[in-house]
Amino acid sequence: MTLKIRSKKFTKNIAKMERFVTKTLPKESLKEMKDNTPKGKTNNAKNKTILKKKKNEFVLEGNYPYSGVIDRGEYPNPPAKGTGKTRNGYSTQAPKGIIDPTTDFIKKEVNKFIRRFG
């Protein structure tokens, strides 16, 4: 029995993974996070959701004071003024918050990449 390992193929796949993690995944994750952010009258929340890149990491940040309120579902429950914009403390546009759906998206994208090239 013989086992051959072609290091050239692994090297190419590792390079593809590095490009995916450093270039593609951060941009797609930012888009997903913005898509999960409720749209307000001024689009302030979407406009101030930013991507910060550092050497070995990227950070998605809701750079506005009420980002935690949206994500953790801290709106008044029941809503202060009738019904319609919130349910159980969460915005009806982001019923699971912002971070959890974005994290699920990142996990799916990484798994999809690994299945394709792994």
PEQUIHU-V57100 format. One record per pair of residues at least 12 apart in sequence whose C-alpha atoms are under 10 Angstrom apart, sorted by the first residue. I is the first residue (numbers start at 1). J is the second residue. If there is no record, write none. Layout:
BEGIN
i = [I & I]
j = [J & J]
END
This chain:
BEGIN
i = [10 & 10 & 12 & 13 & 13 & 13 & 14 & 14 & 16 & 16 & 17 & 17 & 17 & 17 & 17 & 20 & 20 & 20 & 21 & 21 & 21 & 21 & 21 & 22 & 22 & 22 & 22 & 22 & 22 & 23 & 23 & 25 & 25 & 25 & 25 & 26 & 26 & 26 & 26 & 26 & 26 & 26 & 26 & 27 & 27 & 27 & 28 & 28 & 28 & 28 & 29 & 29 & 29 & 29 & 29 & 29 & 29 & 29 & 29 & 30 & 30 & 30 & 30 & 30 & 30 & 30 & 30 & 31 & 31 & 31 & 31 & 31 & 32 & 32 & 32 & 32 & 32 & 32 & 32 & 33 & 33 & 33 & 33 & 33 & 33 & 33 & 33 & 33 & 33 & 33 & 33 & 33 & 34 & 34 & 34 & 34 & 34 & 34 & 34 & 34 & 34 & 35 & 35 & 35 & 35 & 35 & 36 & 36 & 36 & 36 & 36 & 36 & 36 & 36 & 36 & 36 & 36 & 37 & 37 & 37 & 37 & 37 & 37 & 37 & 37 & 37 & 37 & 37 & 37 & 38 & 38 & 38 & 38 & 38 & 38 & 38 & 38 & 39 & 39 & 39 & 40 & 44 & 44 & 45 & 45 & 45 & 45 & 45 & 45 & 45 & 46 & 46 & 46 & 47 & 47 & 47 & 48 & 48 & 48 & 48 & 48 & 49 & 49 & 49 & 49 & 49 & 50 & 50 & 51 & 60 & 60 & 61 & 62 & 62 & 67 & 67 & 68 & 68 & 68 & 69 & 69 & 69 & 69 & 70 & 70 & 70 & 70 & 70 & 70 & 70 & 70 & 70 & 70 & 71 & 71 & 71 & 71 & 71 & 71 & 71 & 71 & 71 & 71 & 72 & 72 & 72 & 72 & 72 & 72 & 72 & 72 & 73 & 73 & 73 & 73 & 73 & 73 & 73 & 73 & 73 & 73 & 73 & 74 & 74 & 74 & 74 & 74 & 75 & 75 & 75 & 75 & 75 & 76 & 76 & 76 & 77 & 77]
j = [117 & 118 & 117 & 114 & 117 & 118 & 117 & 118 & 113 & 117 & 110 & 113 & 114 & 117 & 118 & 109 & 110 & 113 & 56 & 57 & 58 & 110 & 113 & 53 & 54 & 55 & 56 & 57 & 58 & 53 & 58 & 58 & 106 & 109 & 110 & 51 & 52 & 53 & 57 & 58 & 59 & 60 & 106 & 51 & 58 & 60 & 102 & 105 & 106 & 109 & 51 & 58 & 59 & 60 & 102 & 103 & 105 & 106 & 109 & 49 & 50 & 51 & 52 & 59 & 60 & 61 & 102 & 46 & 49 & 50 & 51 & 102 & 98 & 99 & 101 & 102 & 103 & 105 & 106 & 46 & 49 & 50 & 60 & 61 & 62 & 98 & 99 & 100 & 101 & 102 & 103 & 105 & 46 & 47 & 48 & 49 & 50 & 60 & 62 & 98 & 102 & 93 & 94 & 98 & 101 & 102 & 71 & 93 & 94 & 95 & 96 & 97 & 98 & 99 & 100 & 101 & 102 & 49 & 62 & 67 & 70 & 71 & 91 & 93 & 94 & 97 & 98 & 99 & 102 & 70 & 91 & 92 & 93 & 94 & 95 & 97 & 98 & 91 & 93 & 94 & 93 & 63 & 64 & 62 & 63 & 64 & 65 & 66 & 67 & 70 & 62 & 63 & 64 & 62 & 63 & 64 & 61 & 62 & 63 & 64 & 67 & 61 & 62 & 63 & 64 & 67 & 62 & 63 & 63 & 99 & 102 & 99 & 98 & 99 & 97 & 98 & 97 & 98 & 99 & 89 & 90 & 91 & 97 & 89 & 90 & 91 & 93 & 94 & 95 & 96 & 97 & 98 & 99 & 89 & 90 & 91 & 94 & 95 & 96 & 97 & 98 & 99 & 100 & 89 & 90 & 95 & 96 & 97 & 98 & 99 & 100 & 86 & 87 & 88 & 89 & 90 & 91 & 94 & 95 & 96 & 97 & 98 & 86 & 88 & 89 & 90 & 91 & 87 & 88 & 89 & 90 & 91 & 88 & 89 & 90 & 89 & 90]
END
